[in-house]
Structures are given as structure tokens and as C-alpha cells.
């Protein structure tokens, strides 16, 4: 017998509210607790009842409607959105000693006394796609992928189709809470998905097949059509949080327990705070269970349990000081090396690549492996035809670790002394093993790779500027150097009407280019591909020099022997002689000077500003000397940088403040000679407290 529909809006709204709560509860019982209370048929009856009422009363459809969980969500594009709090990745460890060293760094940073307990949580590192779920007043309002850690992609519509993820949090949850975790696909579901895609394909040879469950999860979550996502068997595990108006507990363990109680799945292998021995024991237990788990994992994550210590430890580069991923040993397999090919990178480095007889390692089919450089080839003695042992280091990068036929009497493989792309001489600099093409931008391989790097997500991040587009513009002669990208508007009419281009797509690309006329200075510097200048180093340099012309002047000054310029570089922690030399070499080359000048004629990066708290030491150079008793030197430095100050290792006329502890010697004397203000550790604590 069919139950009549509600008679009016009030009755319909009340029943929809009841159905939403009931279906969400059964989703949790089935997908999370593995303890269903009703049959599949009874569950389907509830879902159909909800759909019937929504069809009759469409103006009453709820934002947490169960219909969004079954593929009825509308399609949407993946907009880029900045994270409220950066979504950083973890540093890795590959053996127990590295874990012990991690804990040692934690204890040294916090200046903990001997014997003080340092508890760690431990949990499997799920091999999926990281996602941040933002709830406001208990309702899911936004979901973002990790992206580059600063900016992610908006996958809110797609995430609403994942049954594991609650649309509403229970009463008592914070007004604002970002749950963070991993979207993943179980191994069995992955195999079934590939089988279905193969069966549905018109041409089996061209059927879309995912390489592994992680790729399948990422590809499924990032669909533009949410109904496709809804058809894929995605799951979710929570492991942390981002922005929160309050955190439910003062330890990682307590917070994760609360998150689980709110309806988020948490791995059953999660271990609450224990000592180092307990954490390493958890690693061994999880590793032993790895093959039998329904989902892929590639290690165990440790986190300092106390949240007040996490806050003090903070971050370094793009990783927290309070967390570590302990990766599992690489999986291995044997195969045949068929050929060795040379790839030319964006910096001109010649990298030998082994072309292999396809072999499955850790669930992934591997056809290529890096051989790194000429020394590695000589060490392994590899030649085409050799039988080799392959491993995926950290379950990610394939590499050859052993040659099983090196003793056979065949000629050795010879590393080329000329670039295979442009014929220019290929040489290794003194003291270096890497061989590099000397052709620079005249080398087609370098030109393309350098330009790809320039427009990539970590650099200028120009939407729609992929490799295919770059190759087309290079072939047309419209682009040879970065500045040419900003002159493409002159070719608009020529581009419209070419295959694959319409007025709308051309104007969208030109608009994306125009949007980068005032780029972030650190991203621009990183995008130029100067040796030794990664994204973190670029930011460190710009923190010191603020504007790009000042950086160039200092680099040229060092090359000319200017001690003041050298001192400015010396003040930057983590920037050593190799970085300074690379900058000097770059600006010494006339062609690079021309590239730089042309580019800065087209773009105008604003002064580089790092978000810091205003304080009386903002902009000051500070020197810490003597013994600090309540905090470590690293923590003091982190505090100073957060207040907008720079930390130097020696006292000079540019020093604004000296913080002196017991045992301060020559630095304290020099400060007195120069008339520089000196305070003790308590005085420094008062400055920090005043800024909070």
C-alpha cells in the first residue's frame, strides 16, 4: 500500500526533516559502523519516499537532502578557492632512526627537560586525495581539494554525493569547523570500476582505465559533472581539521574522537597518544595488516598529541614540525631494461630514463624508471638488455636498484656529450655529477620546459595555458621567452578560427594572462627556473628584498664583491652560497638580463608582503645570544619571524634588538659598543605576549 503524500507544506517539511536525519543515520550505520539495522529494500523505501515528497514540494528541498547523495546534484565547474588555513603536506621518514630524530627535533625545539613525556598519535596514511570540508553552524558549505596547499579546487557539489561525509553536524559542534581527511576508493571498488569502464567502452582498446585506486578517487572527485562523481564508489576518512572557531579537546586524540562522534569515519587503526615505542609498534602492526586492508596505504602518520605543543612547533617550509609520515619500504619486482633514453629538463639537465618491459609493482604498471645520472649508470653497470630489480621508492618513484646481468661481456652504455635536442655541448660543472645542455633557450626542450614551468600552478598559474597551447604558440613563433606571453593579445585575430579556438576561448586565455600582470614576486622568481631557487627559497629571498630590482642589485653586488650585499644574503636562513652564486650567474648572462628586463616591462609585481602580526619589532633585525631557558633557539626564531622581524646570527649596525640570556659574550659586548637595545628573555616574552 502506498502512503499518501503530505497534505501541505508544514507536514511535508516536517517529514523531509525526519527522512534526512533517518537516512543519514542509516548511511552512518552501513558505511561507517558496518552495523546496518535495516535491509537494503527498507533503506531504498526511505530514499524513494524522500524523492517523492521532493518532487511534489520542490520548493522545500533541503540543503542536506539525501537526494544529493545519489547523483542528483547539479553539474559545476571547479573554481579555485584559497584555504582559510594552508593545507600543508608532511615530511617523510623511511626508517625508525629518522622517526627518533624527528622526535629529537621536537624535544629540542620545545626545550623539553630530560624525561618529559612526548606522546604521539599514529594512524595509517591513506593513499587518496586530501580534502577540506567546511561547516558553518553545523552545515556543510564548502569542500576544497588540497591543491597547492594555499589554494584548492571547489568540489562542494561532488563531495555532497559521498555517503561517508555528513551534510550536517550534531548540536554542540563549533560554529565554524573545517574537517580534513582523505577521499579514497577501496581496492575491490576500484577493480569493479575499471571493469565497468571497460565494458561500457565502444572501443575496448581506448577504454579509460585508472592506474590505481588513488588516481581513480582523484579523477572521480574532480569531475565537472557531479552525477559522474555520484556514480563512483568514493569513501572518506577524517584525520584532522583546518580553521575552527573552537577545537574539541586539548589533544589530537581527543579532537579526533570528537570528530568521529560527529559522524566522520576515522580509521579503526588510529592509536591515541603513546610514547615512541608505542608509535613504532603501531607502525609494525599496521604494516603487517597492510595487504589485507580494503584500501591502499603507504605509511603511518605520527603527530604530537598535545595541541598547545603543536601550536608552538608551527610549520617549516610547507610541512608542520609536529607531524611526520613514516613511509613503508618500497615494493620490488624484476624486469628487462629495453633501452636508455635521454630527457632534457627545463634547466638543461640531461636525465637518463630506463625504458622497461612493463611490470606491476605495488599495484601499478611501470614502464619507465629514472637512472638519475652518469654516475648511477656506472654504479649499476646497466645496458639495454639487462635484467634489473625495480622498486617504487616510497611507493611513488620507480627506480632501478640492482642489475642482475652486469657481469655479461657486453659493451658499456656511453653517456652523450651533446644535447640530443639541439646538438649543443653537454657538460658537467666542476664538482657536479649532473650533465647539462649549454644551449639555454635556444634548446627547444629547455624552451618548452622553462615556459611550462613559468605558467605552471606553482609559478604564474595561468589558466588554460597547458603544454598543447605552448607547443602551438612556439611552433607559430609567437612565444620564445616569458615576456612574449603577455604580448599574445597582438595575435588575437590570427588565433580566432584556428582549429580548437573560438573567440570565447581566445578571450578567456587572454583574460587569464591579463590577470597575472601583477603577479606575486616570489612566484615570478620561482617561475624563471633559476637553479637552486625553489618555491620556498624564492619566498625567503623576497622576504628579505621585498622587490625584485633590489634582489637583482644585491645579486650583482655580491658578484662584484660588495660586502654589504653579501651580508644581506647571509641574514637569510637557508640561503647558502650555491643560491647566491646561481643568482649572480643568472644576472651576469646578457641573454638572461634581456629576458628579465623584457618581462618586467610587461608585469609589475607588488612589493612582497608576508602576513605577520604587528608588533614593536616588525621590520627589525634581532639577534638571540646566550642560553634561552624557557624556549629553544628555533622557537624564538619562529616567534620573531611571526612578528615581522628578521633573525641574524651576528650583531652589526643594522641590528635593532639583542635578546641576551645567561652566558652571552662577545655579541653582548658588541651590542653595547654600538648602542643597540638589549633585553632579557622575560622582556622578549612580554613583546610576544603583547602581539598575541
C-alpha positions in Angstrom: 0.0 0.0 0.0 1.4 3.4 -1.0 1.5 6.0 1.8 -0.3 9.3 0.8 1.8 12.3 0.3 1.7 15.1 3.0 -1.3 17.4 2.8 0.5 20.7 3.0 3.9 22.5 3.2 4.1 22.2 7.0 3.6 18.4 7.0 6.0 17.9 4.0 8.8 20.0 5.6 8.4 18.0 8.8 8.6 14.6 7.1 11.6 15.7 4.9 13.5 16.7 8.1 12.7 13.3 9.6 13.8 11.5 6.5 17.0 13.4 6.2 18.0 12.5 9.7 16.9 8.9 9.4 18.7 8.3 6.1 21.9 10.0 7.3 21.8 7.7 10.4 21.4 4.6 8.3 24.2 5.8 6.0 26.5 6.0 9.0 25.5 2.6 10.3 26.1 1.0 6.9 29.2 2.8 5.6 31.0 3.7 8.8 30.0 1.4 11.6 29.4 -1.7 9.5 26.3 -2.4 11.6 23.2 -1.9 9.4 19.8 -2.0 11.2 17.5 -2.3 8.2 17.6 -4.2 4.9 18.6 -2.7 1.6 15.0 -2.8 0.5 13.8 -0.9 3.5 16.6 1.7 3.0 15.5 2.1 -0.6 12.0 2.7 0.5 13.1 5.6 2.7 15.1 7.1 -0.2 12.2 6.7 -2.6 9.8 8.4 -0.1 12.1 11.3 0.2 12.3 11.7 -3.6 8.6 11.6 -4.0 8.0 14.3 -1.5 10.7 16.5 -3.0 9.1 16.0 -6.4 5.7 17.2 -5.1 7.2 20.0 -3.0 10.3 21.2 -4.9 10.5 24.5 -3.0 11.1 22.5 0.2 14.2 20.6 -0.9 16.7 20.8 1.9 20.4 21.7 1.6 21.2 18.4 3.3 18.8 16.4 1.1 19.6 12.7 0.8 19.0 13.0 -2.9 22.3 14.8 -3.3 23.9 11.5 -2.1 22.7 9.5 -5.1 23.9 11.5 -8.0 21.2 14.2 -8.4 23.5 17.1 -7.7 23.8 19.7 -10.5 27.0 19.9 -12.5 29.5 22.6 -11.6 33.0 23.8 -12.6 36.0 23.5 -10.3 36.7 27.1 -9.1 39.9 27.9 -7.3 39.5 29.0 -3.7 42.1 30.0 -1.1 42.2 27.8 2.0 41.3 29.7 5.2 44.3 27.9 6.7 47.1 26.4 4.5 46.7 22.7 3.9 50.3 21.6 4.2 51.8 18.2 3.5 54.1 16.1 5.8 57.8 15.4 5.8 58.7 11.8 5.3 60.8 9.2 7.2 61.8 5.9 5.9 63.3 4.1 9.0 63.0 4.1 12.7 66.1 6.2 13.2 64.6 9.0 11.2 61.5 8.8 13.4 63.7 9.1 16.5 65.4 12.1 15.0 62.0 13.7 14.3 61.1 13.3 18.0 64.5 14.6 19.0 63.9 17.8 16.9 60.5 18.2 18.6 62.0 18.0 22.0 64.9 20.3 21.2 62.6 22.9 19.7 60.3 22.8 22.7 63.4 22.8 25.1 61.8 19.9 27.0 63.6 18.6 30.1 65.1 15.1 30.1 62.4 12.6 30.9 59.4 14.7 29.9 56.8 12.6 28.1 56.3 13.3 24.4 53.2 11.4 23.3 52.4 10.7 19.6 49.3 9.6 17.8 49.7 7.1 15.0 47.3 6.3 12.1 47.5 4.8 8.6 48.5 7.2 5.8 45.6 6.7 3.3 46.6 6.8 -0.3 43.8 9.1 -1.5 43.0 12.7 -2.3 43.2 15.2 0.6 40.1 17.3 1.1 38.9 20.0 3.4 35.2 20.2 4.4 34.0 23.5 5.8 31.0 23.5 8.1 29.3 26.7 9.3 26.6 26.5 12.0 26.8 22.7 11.6 26.1 22.6 7.8 28.5 21.6 5.0 29.0 24.8 3.0 32.3 24.2 1.1 34.7 21.4 0.1 38.2 22.0 -1.3 40.9 19.8 -2.6 44.5 20.4 -1.2 45.6 22.0 -4.4 49.0 23.6 -3.8 48.3 23.9 -0.1 47.3 27.6 -0.4 44.6 27.3 -3.0 42.4 24.3 -3.7 39.6 23.4 -6.1 36.0 23.7 -5.1 34.4 20.2 -5.2 31.5 21.0 -2.8 28.8 19.7 -5.2 30.7 16.5 -5.8 31.5 15.9 -2.1 27.8 16.0 -1.3 27.4 12.8 -3.2 29.8 10.9 -0.9 27.8 8.9 1.7 30.5 8.9 4.3 30.5 12.7 4.6 27.8 14.2 6.9 25.9 17.1 5.5 25.0 18.3 9.0 27.0 18.1 12.2 25.2 17.4 15.6 24.3 20.1 18.1 27.3 21.3 20.0 29.7 21.3 17.1 31.7 24.6 16.6 30.1 27.4 14.5 32.9 27.1 12.1 34.8 23.8 11.6 36.9 22.5 8.7 37.2 18.7 8.9 40.1 17.5 6.8 40.8 14.0 5.6 41.2 11.7 2.6 38.8 10.8 -0.2 39.7 7.3 -1.3 38.4 4.3 -3.2 38.6 0.7 -1.9 40.6 -1.8 -3.9 37.6 -4.0 -4.8 35.5 -1.0 -5.8 38.5 0.2 -7.9 38.7 -3.1 -9.8 34.9 -3.1 -10.4 35.0 0.5 -11.7 37.8 -0.4 -14.2 35.8 -3.4 -15.3 32.7 -1.3 -15.8 34.5 1.4 -17.8 35.9 -1.4 -20.0 32.5 -3.0 -20.5 30.9 0.4 -21.4 33.6 1.5 -23.9 32.7 1.4 -27.6 36.4 0.5 -28.3 37.9 -1.6 -25.5 41.4 -0.6 -26.6 40.6 3.1 -26.0 38.7 2.5 -22.7 39.5 4.8 -19.8 41.4 2.8 -17.2 42.7 4.2 -13.9 46.2 3.1 -12.9 45.4 2.7 -9.2 42.7 3.5 -6.6 44.3 6.8 -5.7 44.1 8.1 -9.3 40.5 6.7 -9.6 39.5 8.6 -6.4 41.1 11.9 -7.6 39.7 11.6 -11.1 36.2 10.8 -9.7 36.2 13.6 -7.2 37.4 16.3 -9.6 34.7 15.7 -12.2 32.9 18.7 -13.7 29.6 16.7 -13.7 28.7 15.7 -10.1 26.5 12.9 -11.4 29.7 11.1 -12.6 31.1 11.5 -9.1 27.9 10.1 -7.6 28.3 7.0 -9.8 31.8 6.3 -8.4 32.3 4.4 -5.1 34.1 7.1 -3.1 34.8 6.9 0.6 36.2 9.3 3.2 38.4 9.1 6.3 39.0 12.1 8.6 42.4 12.8 10.1 42.4 16.4 11.2 41.0 19.9 10.9 41.7 23.4 9.4 40.0 26.6 10.5 37.9 26.1 13.6 36.1 28.6 15.9 36.9 26.1 18.6 38.7 22.7 18.8 37.0 19.9 20.7 39.8 18.9 23.1 43.4 19.8 24.0 45.0 16.8 22.3 45.0 15.3 18.8 43.4 12.2 20.3 40.5 14.0 21.9 39.8 16.1 18.9 39.8 13.0 16.6 37.4 11.2 19.0 35.0 14.2 18.8 35.2 14.3 15.0 34.4 10.6 14.9 31.4 11.2 17.3 30.1 13.9 14.9 29.7 11.3 12.2 33.0 11.3 10.3 34.7 8.0 9.6 38.1 7.6 11.3 40.3 4.6 10.7 40.0 1.9 13.3 43.8 1.7 13.4 44.0 5.2 14.9 46.1 5.0 18.0 45.8 7.6 20.7 48.8 9.3 22.2 51.6 6.9 23.1 55.4 7.1 23.5 57.9 6.4 20.7 58.0 2.7 21.3 54.2 2.5 21.1 54.2 4.6 17.9 56.8 2.3 16.2 54.8 -0.8 17.4 51.7 0.7 15.7 53.7 1.1 12.5 54.7 -2.5 12.5 51.2 -3.7 13.3 49.7 -1.6 10.5 52.4 -2.7 8.1 51.6 -6.3 8.8 47.9 -5.7 8.1 48.6 -3.6 5.0 47.9 -6.3 2.4 44.6 -7.3 4.0 43.2 -3.8 4.3 40.4 -2.9 1.8 42.1 0.4 0.9 45.7 1.4 -0.1 48.0 2.9 2.5 51.7 3.9 2.0 52.8 4.6 5.6 51.9 5.7 9.1 51.4 9.3 10.2 52.7 10.4 13.6 51.5 13.6 15.2 52.5 15.3 18.5 49.4 14.7 20.7 49.3 17.9 22.7 47.7 20.7 20.7 49.5 23.5 22.6 52.8 22.0 21.6 51.6 21.7 18.0 50.9 25.5 18.1 54.3 26.2 19.5 56.1 24.0 17.0 54.3 25.6 14.0 55.5 25.0 10.4 58.7 25.0 8.5 58.6 25.4 4.7 55.4 23.5 3.6 55.3 21.0 6.5 54.4 21.0 10.2 57.2 20.4 12.7 54.7 18.4 14.8 53.8 15.7 12.1 55.7 13.0 10.2 54.8 10.4 7.6 56.7 7.1 8.2 56.7 5.5 4.8 56.7 1.8 4.1 59.6 0.1 2.4 59.4 0.2 -1.4 57.9 -2.8 -3.2 60.2 -4.6 -5.7 60.0 -6.6 -8.9 62.3 -7.9 -11.7 62.1 -6.8 -15.4 64.2 -6.2 -18.5 65.7 -2.9 -19.4 64.9 -2.4 -23.2 66.5 1.0 -23.8 68.0 4.1 -22.2 66.7 7.4 -23.4 67.8 10.9 -22.5 65.3 13.6 -21.4 66.3 17.2 -21.3 64.7 19.2 -18.4 63.8 22.8 -18.1 67.2 23.7 -16.6 69.1 21.8 -19.3 69.8 18.7 -17.1 70.2 15.5 -19.1 68.4 12.7 -17.3 68.7 9.1 -18.5 65.5 7.2 -18.4 65.2 3.4 -18.5 62.6 2.1 -20.9 61.4 -1.1 -19.3 59.5 -4.2 -20.2 56.1 -3.4 -18.4 55.9 -4.9 -14.9 53.5 -4.4 -12.0 55.0 -3.1 -8.8 52.7 -2.3 -5.8 49.6 -2.5 -8.0 50.9 -0.1 -10.6 52.2 -1.0 -14.1 55.7 0.6 -14.5 57.2 1.1 -17.9 59.9 3.8 -17.2 62.3 4.4 -14.3 64.8 7.2 -13.7 68.6 6.4 -13.8 69.4 9.8 -12.4 72.8 10.5 -13.9 76.0 9.1 -15.4 77.4 8.0 -12.0 74.3 6.0 -11.3 74.5 4.2 -14.6 78.2 3.5 -14.0 77.4 2.2 -10.5 74.7 -0.2 -11.8 76.6 -1.0 -15.0 73.3 -1.1 -16.8 72.9 -1.6 -20.6 69.9 -2.3 -22.8 69.1 -6.0 -22.5 70.0 -6.3 -18.8 67.7 -7.9 -16.3 67.2 -5.5 -13.4 65.4 -5.2 -10.0 63.0 -2.3 -9.8 61.4 -0.7 -6.8 58.9 2.2 -6.3 60.7 4.4 -3.7 58.1 5.4 -1.2 55.6 3.7 -3.4 55.9 6.6 -5.8 59.1 7.0 -7.9 60.2 3.9 -9.8 64.0 3.3 -9.7 66.4 0.5 -10.5 68.3 -0.8 -7.5 70.2 -3.8 -8.9 71.5 -5.2 -12.2 71.2 -9.0 -12.3 73.3 -9.4 -15.5 76.1 -6.8 -15.1 78.8 -9.4 -15.4 77.9 -10.3 -19.0 80.5 -9.3 -21.5 78.7 -6.6 -23.4 79.9 -3.0 -24.2 79.0 -0.4 -21.6 76.4 2.3 -22.4 78.0 5.7 -23.0 76.5 8.9 -21.7 76.2 11.5 -24.5 78.4 14.6 -24.6 76.0 16.6 -26.8 72.3 17.5 -26.2 70.0 15.2 -28.2 67.6 18.0 -28.7 69.7 20.9 -30.1 73.2 19.4 -30.5 74.8 21.9 -28.1 77.6 20.7 -25.9 76.5 18.9 -22.7 78.9 19.3 -19.8 79.1 18.8 -16.0 80.2 21.7 -13.9 83.2 21.3 -11.7 82.3 19.3 -8.6 78.9 18.2 -10.0 77.7 14.9 -11.5 74.7 16.3 -13.5 75.4 16.9 -17.2 73.6 19.9 -18.7 72.9 21.3 -22.1 74.6 24.6 -22.7 72.0 25.7 -25.3 69.7 27.6 -22.9 66.6 29.0 -24.6 67.9 28.1 -28.0 67.3 24.4 -27.0 63.7 23.5 -27.9 63.5 21.1 -25.0 64.5 23.7 -22.4 62.4 26.5 -24.0 59.2 24.4 -23.8 60.0 23.1 -20.3 61.0 26.5 -19.0 57.8 28.1 -20.3 55.7 25.2 -19.0 57.3 25.8 -15.6 56.7 29.6 -15.9 52.9 29.1 -16.4 52.5 26.2 -14.0 50.4 26.2 -10.9 53.3 26.8 -8.5 54.6 29.8 -10.6 52.4 32.2 -12.6 49.4 29.7 -12.6 47.8 30.9 -15.9 44.5 29.1 -16.5 44.2 27.4 -19.9 47.9 27.6 -20.7 48.8 23.9 -21.0 51.6 22.1 -22.9 49.5 21.8 -26.1 48.8 25.5 -26.2 52.5 26.3 -25.5 53.7 24.0 -28.3 51.2 25.6 -30.8 52.4 29.1 -29.9 56.1 28.0 -30.1 55.5 26.5 -33.5 53.9 29.7 -34.7 56.8 31.7 -33.4 54.6 33.8 -31.2 56.4 32.8 -28.0 60.1 32.4 -27.3 60.5 33.9 -23.8 58.2 34.6 -20.8 57.5 38.2 -21.8 56.0 37.1 -25.1 53.1 35.5 -23.2 52.0 39.0 -22.2 52.1 40.1 -25.9 49.8 37.5 -27.2 46.9 39.9 -27.5 48.5 41.2 -30.7 47.8 37.7 -32.3 44.1 37.6 -31.2 42.6 37.8 -34.6 45.0 35.3 -36.0 44.2 32.8 -33.3 40.4 33.1 -33.5 39.3 30.5 -36.0 42.3 28.2 -35.8 41.4 24.6 -35.0 40.2 24.3 -31.4 40.0 28.1 -30.9 36.8 30.3 -30.8 36.5 33.9 -29.8 35.3 32.9 -26.4 38.2 30.6 -25.6 40.8 33.1 -27.0 39.4 35.9 -24.9 39.3 33.6 -21.8 43.0 32.8 -22.3 43.9 36.5 -22.8 41.9 37.4 -19.7 43.8 34.8 -17.7 47.1 36.3 -18.9 46.0 39.8 -18.1 45.0 38.7 -14.6 48.7 37.9 -14.0 50.1 41.4 -14.8 50.7 42.0 -11.1 52.0 38.6 -10.0 53.3 37.5 -6.6 57.0 38.4 -6.7 58.1 35.0 -5.2 56.0 33.1 -7.7 57.5 35.1 -10.6 61.1 34.5 -9.3 60.4 30.8 -8.9 58.8 30.7 -12.4 62.1 31.8 -14.0 63.6 28.4 -13.3 66.9 29.7 -11.8 69.0 26.9 -10.4 68.6 26.2 -6.7 65.6 28.7 -6.5 62.7 26.5 -5.4 59.3 27.9 -4.2 60.4 28.1 -0.6 63.7 29.7 -1.3 62.0 32.2 -3.6 59.8 33.3 -0.7 62.7 33.5 1.7 64.6 35.8 -0.7 61.6 38.0 -1.3 61.0 38.3 2.5 64.4 40.0 2.6 64.5 42.0 -0.6 60.7 42.8 -0.9 61.1 44.0 -4.5 62.7 42.2 -7.5 65.0 45.0 -8.6 66.5 45.0 -5.1 67.2 41.3 -5.3 68.9 41.7 -8.7 71.0 44.6 -7.4 72.1 42.6 -4.4 73.0 39.5 -6.6 75.0 41.7 -8.9 76.6 43.4 -5.9 77.8 40.0 -4.5 79.4 39.1 -7.8 81.1 42.5 -7.9 82.5 41.9 -4.3 80.1 44.2 -2.4 80.3 43.1 1.3 77.0 44.8 2.2 75.2 42.8 -0.4 76.8 39.6 0.8 75.8 40.4 4.3 72.1 40.8 3.3 72.1 37.3 1.8 73.9 35.9 4.9 71.0 37.1 7.0 68.6 34.8 5.2 68.3 31.4 6.9 68.6 28.5 4.5 70.1 30.6 1.6 73.6 29.4 1.1 76.5 30.1 -1.3 75.0 27.9 -4.1 71.9 30.0 -4.2 73.8 33.3 -4.2 76.2 32.0 -6.9 73.3 30.8 -9.1 71.6 34.3 -8.9 74.9 36.0 -9.7 75.5 33.7 -12.7 71.9 34.3 -13.9 72.2 38.1 -13.9 75.7 38.0 -15.3 74.4 36.4 -18.5 73.4 39.1 -21.1 70.6 36.9 -22.5 69.1 36.5 -19.0 69.3 40.2 -18.4 67.3 40.8 -21.6 64.7 38.1 -20.6 64.4 39.8 -17.1 64.1 43.3 -18.5 61.6 42.3 -21.1 59.5 40.5 -18.5 59.5 43.4 -16.0 58.4 45.7 -18.8 55.3 43.6 -19.1 54.4 42.8 -15.5 54.5 44.8 -12.2 54.8 42.6 -9.1 53.7 44.5 -6.0 56.1 44.6 -3.0 56.3 41.2 -1.4 54.5 41.1 1.9 54.3 38.2 4.3 51.3 38.0 6.7 52.7 38.7 10.2 51.3 40.1 13.4 52.0 43.8 14.0 54.5 44.3 16.8 57.1 46.8 18.0 59.8 44.6 16.4 58.2 44.4 12.9 60.9 45.1 10.3 63.7 44.9 12.9 66.7 42.6 12.7 67.1 40.6 16.0 70.0 38.6 17.4 69.5 36.0 20.1 72.6 35.3 22.2 73.4 33.3 25.3 71.2 30.4 26.7 67.5 30.6 26.5 65.8 28.9 29.4 62.0 28.8 28.6 62.2 28.1 24.8 64.6 26.8 22.2 66.5 29.0 19.7 64.4 27.6 16.9 61.1 28.5 18.7 62.5 32.0 19.4 63.3 32.5 15.8 59.8 31.3 14.7 58.3 33.8 17.1 60.4 36.7 15.8 59.5 35.9 12.2 55.8 35.7 13.0 56.1 39.2 14.5 57.6 40.5 11.2 61.2 40.6 12.3 64.4 39.0 10.8 66.8 36.9 12.9 70.5 37.3 12.3 73.4 35.3 13.7 75.7 38.2 14.4 75.5 41.8 15.7 76.0 44.7 13.3 75.0 48.3 12.8 71.8 47.0 11.2 70.7 45.1 14.3 67.7 46.6 16.1 67.5 44.4 19.2 69.5 41.8 21.1 67.9 39.3 23.3 70.5 38.1 25.8 70.4 35.1 28.1 72.9 33.7 30.6 76.3 33.2 29.1 76.1 36.0 26.5 79.6 37.0 25.5 81.1 38.9 22.6 77.7 39.7 20.9 76.5 41.4 24.1 79.7 43.4 24.2 79.4 44.5 20.6 75.8 45.5 21.1 76.9 47.7 24.0 79.6 49.3 21.8 77.0 50.0 19.0 74.4 51.3 21.4 71.9 48.6 20.5 69.0 47.9 22.8 69.4 44.7 24.9 66.6 42.8 26.7 66.5 39.6 28.6 64.3 36.5 27.9 61.4 37.8 30.0 61.4 41.0 28.1 61.2 39.1 24.8 58.3 37.1 26.3 56.5 40.3 27.0 56.9 41.5 23.4 55.5 38.2 22.1 52.5 38.3 24.6 51.7 41.9 23.7 51.4 41.0 20.0 49.0 38.0 20.6 
